[in-house]
Amino acid sequence: MGAWRGVLVGLGLAAALGATARAATVVAVDPGFAPVASALVRVFADQTGHDLVLSVAPAPALEQTRAGVLLAPDAELPARLARSGQAAAETLMTYATDPRAATPRDAVLLQPGLADPVARAFLAFLLTPEAWDVIVAHGFGAH
């Protein structure tokens, strides 16, 4: 089961491992920000005790993600998802800027995360000094 567990967790399906498992909060992110997101998830877990599952996918695939939180590589994707009703427009926020050209990277709660207090808490965490320290330490700008 060990090999299958890694596959399921990697797909964001940790809750499928057993009846006692609870649904995991999934954070979708592009490969370019995945190392930073991994560090952010660790700090968040240390502070709150809530574990998150990262779902890493190229930008085009992020549009179809079933994650609770989207850390997008730009501002356009979250805005488009909000316009289509797949994301909550009121949760749109810039969480970082790319090192070159200061391009904003926006986050948003997707439909699966709307009723998830852990997803909401992670989104709020992204605006804390602790999160900004992690983001800046990895060469990105904090907003």
WONOR-V607635 format. One line per field, one symbol per residue. ss: DSSP state (a for helix, b for strand, c for the rest). burial: # if it has 16 or more other C-alpha atoms within 10 Angstrom, else .. A space follows every 10 residues. Layout:
BEGIN
ss: ???
burial: ???
END
This chain:
BEGIN
ss: caaaaaaaaa cccaaaaccc ccccbbbbbc cccaaaaaaa aaaaaaaacc cbbbbbccaa aaccccccbb bccccaaaaa aaaaccbcaa acbbbbbccc cccbbbbbbb aaacccaaaa aaaaacccaa aaaaaaaccc bbc
burial: ........#. .###...... ...####### ..##.###.# ####.....# .######.#. .##.###### #####.###. ##...####. ########.. ...####### ####.#.### .##.###... ##.###...# ###
END
